[in-house]
Amino acid sequence: MTKQEFLKRCKIENLNIGDEYMIVLDGITDEPFVLGCVYDQGEWKIYKTGERDGHYIIKAYTNENEAFDFFYELVLSKHNRRNN
């Protein structure tokens, strides 16, 4: 799925990953507790930050659809853990 499809799907499905993490799609940040998917240096990078450790790349894709498919599953997993 594309970034726009991801955003639409999150809204329709009311995905909630809680207060612990926030989703960032516009740049890589080292803010604590972020899940992100951004286009950076020719790749779509899925990343995560901890409380103080900065960011680390979980996976990188050249294809936007593959990146957001993976990112959606990651967000859905956090949503399900929080809400079940």
C-alpha positions in Angstrom: 0.0 0.0 0.0 1.1 3.6 -0.4 1.6 6.1 2.3 -1.8 7.7 1.6 -3.5 4.3 1.7 -1.8 3.5 5.0 -3.0 6.8 6.5 -6.6 6.2 5.2 -6.6 2.6 6.5 -5.3 3.6 10.0 -8.1 6.2 10.2 -10.8 3.8 9.0 -9.7 1.0 11.3 -9.0 3.4 14.2 -5.6 1.9 14.9 -4.3 2.9 18.3 -0.8 2.0 19.3 -1.3 3.8 22.6 0.5 6.5 24.5 3.8 4.5 24.5 4.6 5.1 20.8 3.8 7.7 18.2 3.9 7.2 14.4 6.1 9.5 12.3 6.0 9.5 8.5 7.8 12.8 7.6 11.4 12.3 8.7 13.8 10.3 10.9 13.8 11.5 14.5 15.6 10.4 17.6 12.6 11.4 19.8 11.8 8.6 22.3 9.2 5.9 21.4 8.6 6.5 17.7 7.7 4.0 15.0 8.4 5.5 11.6 8.3 4.9 7.9 10.1 7.5 5.8 11.6 8.0 2.3 15.3 8.7 2.9 18.3 8.5 0.6 16.4 6.5 -2.1 14.9 4.0 0.3 11.8 3.6 2.4 13.1 3.1 5.9 11.1 1.6 8.8 12.6 2.6 12.1 12.0 2.6 15.8 13.4 4.6 18.7 13.7 3.6 22.3 13.6 5.8 25.4 17.2 7.2 25.0 19.0 5.2 22.3 18.2 7.2 19.2 16.8 5.4 16.1 17.6 2.2 14.4 16.4 0.9 11.1 14.2 -2.2 11.2 14.0 -2.7 7.5 14.6 -0.8 4.3 12.8 -1.1 1.0 13.1 0.5 -2.5 9.3 -0.1 -3.0 6.8 2.1 -1.2 4.1 -0.5 -1.3 6.3 -3.2 0.3 7.5 -0.7 2.9 4.0 0.3 4.0 2.6 -3.2 3.9 5.3 -4.2 6.4 4.8 -1.0 8.4 1.0 -1.6 8.6 1.6 -5.1 9.9 4.0 -3.7 12.6 1.4 -1.0 13.6 -1.4 -3.6 13.6 0.6 -5.8 15.8 1.2 -3.0 18.4 -2.5 -2.1 18.1 -3.6 -5.7 18.8 -1.2 -6.1 21.7 -2.5 -2.9 23.3 -6.2 -3.6 22.7 -6.5 -7.3 23.5 
